[in-house]
Amino acid sequence: RKRITGTVTDNYGDTIIAVTQGALDHLDRDELQAAIAHEYAHILNGDYALNLTMAGWLYGLLFFSVQGRDMMDVARTLTDANSGGENGTVAALLALPMFFMGLIIWVGGWVGKLAAELTQAAMSRQREQMADAFAVQFTRNPRGLAGALKKIAAFPQHGVMRSGQAMMMKSFFIVSPGRLRGLMRSHPPLEDRIFSLDPGWDGTIPELVTD
């Protein structure tokens, strides 16, 4: 029931897979089976536990940026409240080191967060490719997952979620819930994933009737 991958412990019994109503409405049996197999692969490989650990690091680094910004705000408030006269000079002398210390913490926190996000995105893309390969191994039907991804591409939003909060858990979706590009992309491009599964694909996206 329990698997240890590196320093991450993944308890399979505490893991769930959520299926959207859109997937139930539009995917056929083979496509839905392949999509579920993709998510099972993430569970078996310990990807979700790893993603939660990375999310914790990201928001831990963000904490430093918030604290640095607060220190700069306090320094500005201290200077403004005691502007003019001898008190203003003393306040400025006290506030200046606080402001620069806050600036260093703020910049350092954001640089660290950016580096962690780039690392997380690179790891996530690799894990998504592995999950696609495992799904094919489980189902013995690469066209099933390819068909599911084609139907996702056929939706006007291409799997993009309207809620900005979705990006907090972007690694937990079968496709990227946001419009990030390049090194910040959490999933390989849909077209690349489809071609890997269906090399003979002519690039045609099926028509999909949506409400």
C-alpha positions as CSV (number, residue, x, y, z in Angstrom):
1,R,0.0,0.0,0.0
2,K,2.9,2.3,0.6
3,R,5.8,3.2,-1.7
4,I,8.8,5.3,-0.9
5,T,10.4,7.2,-3.8
6,G,13.6,9.0,-2.6
7,T,12.4,11.0,0.5
8,V,8.8,11.1,-0.6
9,T,6.3,8.7,0.9
10,D,3.2,8.1,-1.3
11,N,0.2,6.4,0.4
12,Y,-1.9,5.0,-2.5
13,G,-4.9,4.6,-0.2
14,D,-5.1,8.4,0.4
15,T,-5.1,9.2,-3.4
16,I,-8.1,10.0,-5.5
17,I,-8.6,10.7,-9.2
18,A,-11.2,13.3,-10.2
19,V,-12.9,13.0,-13.6
20,T,-14.7,16.1,-15.0
21,Q,-18.2,16.0,-16.4
22,G,-16.8,17.1,-19.7
23,A,-14.6,14.0,-19.9
24,L,-17.5,11.7,-19.1
25,D,-19.7,13.4,-21.7
26,H,-17.1,13.5,-24.6
27,L,-14.6,10.7,-24.2
28,D,-15.4,7.2,-25.3
29,R,-14.5,4.1,-23.3
30,D,-11.0,3.7,-24.7
31,E,-10.2,7.4,-24.3
32,L,-11.5,7.6,-20.7
33,Q,-9.6,4.4,-19.9
34,A,-6.4,5.9,-21.2
35,A,-6.9,9.2,-19.3
36,I,-7.4,7.3,-16.1
37,A,-4.4,5.1,-16.8
38,H,-2.3,8.3,-17.2
39,E,-3.4,9.4,-13.8
40,Y,-2.7,6.0,-12.3
41,A,0.8,6.2,-13.6
42,H,1.4,9.5,-11.7
43,I,0.2,7.8,-8.5
44,L,2.3,4.7,-9.0
45,N,5.4,6.8,-9.8
46,G,4.9,9.0,-6.7
47,D,4.5,12.1,-8.8
48,Y,1.7,13.6,-6.7
49,A,3.7,13.4,-3.5
50,L,6.7,15.0,-5.3
51,N,4.5,17.8,-6.6
52,L,3.1,18.6,-3.2
53,T,6.6,18.7,-1.8
54,M,7.6,21.1,-4.6
55,A,4.5,23.3,-4.0
56,G,5.6,23.5,-0.4
57,W,9.0,24.7,-1.4
58,L,7.5,27.3,-3.8
59,Y,5.3,28.9,-1.2
60,G,8.0,28.7,1.4
61,L,10.2,30.8,-0.9
62,L,7.3,33.1,-1.5
63,F,7.1,33.7,2.2
64,F,10.5,35.5,2.1
65,S,9.3,37.8,-0.7
66,V,6.2,38.7,1.3
67,Q,8.3,39.4,4.4
68,G,10.8,41.5,2.4
69,R,8.0,43.6,1.0
70,D,6.5,44.1,4.4
71,M,9.8,45.4,5.7
72,M,10.0,47.9,2.9
73,D,6.5,49.1,3.6
74,V,7.3,49.5,7.3
75,A,10.4,51.5,6.4
76,R,8.5,53.8,4.1
77,T,5.7,54.3,6.7
78,L,8.3,55.1,9.4
79,T,10.0,57.7,7.1
80,D,6.7,59.3,6.1
81,A,5.3,59.5,9.6
82,N,8.4,61.3,10.9
83,S,9.3,63.5,8.0
84,G,10.9,66.8,8.8
85,G,13.0,67.9,11.7
86,E,15.4,65.9,13.9
87,N,12.9,63.1,14.3
88,G,12.8,62.8,10.5
89,T,16.5,62.4,10.3
90,V,16.6,59.7,13.0
91,A,13.7,57.9,11.3
92,A,15.4,58.0,8.0
93,L,18.6,56.5,9.5
94,L,16.6,53.7,11.0
95,A,14.4,53.1,8.0
96,L,17.2,53.0,5.4
97,P,18.9,49.8,6.5
98,M,15.5,48.2,7.1
99,F,14.4,49.1,3.5
100,F,17.5,47.7,1.9
101,M,17.4,44.6,4.0
102,G,13.8,44.1,3.0
103,L,14.7,44.7,-0.7
104,I,17.4,42.0,-0.6
105,I,15.0,39.5,1.0
106,W,12.3,40.4,-1.5
107,V,14.5,40.0,-4.5
108,G,16.1,36.9,-3.2
109,G,12.8,35.3,-2.5
110,W,11.5,36.0,-6.0
111,V,14.7,34.8,-7.6
112,G,14.5,31.6,-5.6
113,K,10.8,31.1,-6.4
114,L,11.5,31.6,-10.1
115,A,14.3,29.0,-10.0
116,A,12.0,26.6,-8.1
117,E,9.2,27.1,-10.6
118,L,11.5,26.5,-13.6
119,T,12.7,23.3,-11.9
120,Q,9.2,22.2,-11.1
121,A,8.0,22.8,-14.7
122,A,10.9,20.9,-16.1
123,M,10.3,17.9,-13.8
124,S,6.6,18.1,-14.5
125,R,7.0,17.9,-18.3
126,Q,9.3,14.9,-17.9
127,R,6.8,13.2,-15.6
128,E,3.9,13.9,-18.0
129,Q,5.8,12.2,-20.8
130,M,6.5,9.2,-18.5
131,A,2.8,9.0,-17.5
132,D,1.8,9.0,-21.2
133,A,4.2,6.1,-21.9
134,F,2.9,4.2,-18.8
135,A,-0.7,4.7,-19.9
136,V,0.1,3.1,-23.3
137,Q,1.8,0.3,-21.5
138,F,-1.2,-0.2,-19.2
139,T,-3.9,-0.1,-21.9
140,R,-1.9,-1.3,-25.0
141,N,-3.8,1.3,-26.9
142,P,-1.8,4.5,-27.7
143,R,-4.7,5.8,-29.9
144,G,-6.9,5.9,-26.8
145,L,-4.9,8.6,-25.0
146,A,-4.2,10.3,-28.4
147,G,-7.9,10.5,-29.0
148,A,-8.5,12.0,-25.5
149,L,-5.9,14.7,-26.1
150,K,-7.3,15.5,-29.5
151,K,-10.7,16.1,-28.0
152,I,-9.1,18.3,-25.3
153,A,-7.4,20.3,-28.1
154,A,-10.8,20.6,-29.8
155,F,-12.3,22.5,-26.9
156,P,-12.2,26.3,-27.3
157,Q,-10.2,26.7,-24.1
158,H,-7.9,23.7,-24.9
159,G,-8.1,22.6,-21.3
160,V,-7.3,26.0,-19.8
161,M,-9.1,26.7,-16.6
162,R,-10.7,30.1,-16.1
163,S,-9.8,30.2,-12.4
164,G,-6.4,31.6,-11.7
165,Q,-6.2,29.4,-8.6
166,A,-5.9,26.4,-10.9
167,M,-2.2,27.4,-11.6
168,M,-1.4,26.6,-7.9
169,M,-2.1,22.9,-8.7
170,K,-1.1,22.9,-12.4
171,S,0.9,19.7,-12.1
172,F,-2.3,17.8,-11.1
173,F,-4.1,18.2,-14.4
174,I,-3.8,16.0,-17.5
175,V,-3.0,19.1,-19.6
176,S,-1.7,22.5,-18.4
177,P,-4.6,24.6,-16.9
178,G,-2.9,27.8,-17.9
179,R,-1.4,29.5,-20.9
180,L,2.2,29.5,-19.8
181,R,4.8,28.9,-22.5
182,G,8.4,28.0,-22.9
183,L,10.3,26.9,-19.8
184,M,7.4,27.8,-17.5
185,R,5.1,25.3,-19.2
186,S,4.1,22.4,-16.8
187,H,3.1,20.0,-19.6
188,P,4.6,19.3,-23.1
189,P,2.6,20.9,-25.9
190,L,-0.5,19.0,-26.8
191,E,0.5,18.6,-30.4
192,D,3.8,17.0,-29.4
193,R,2.1,14.5,-27.0
194,I,-0.4,13.5,-29.7
195,F,2.3,13.0,-32.3
196,S,4.3,10.8,-29.9
197,L,1.2,8.6,-29.4
198,D,0.0,8.7,-33.0
199,P,2.9,9.4,-35.4
200,G,0.6,9.2,-38.4
201,W,-1.6,12.0,-37.2
202,D,-2.2,14.6,-39.9
203,G,-2.8,17.5,-37.4
204,T,-6.5,17.5,-37.8
205,I,-8.5,18.4,-34.7
206,P,-11.9,16.7,-34.5
207,E,-15.1,18.8,-34.3
208,L,-16.6,18.7,-30.8
209,V,-20.1,19.8,-30.0
210,T,-20.1,21.7,-26.6
211,D,-22.9,23.3,-24.8
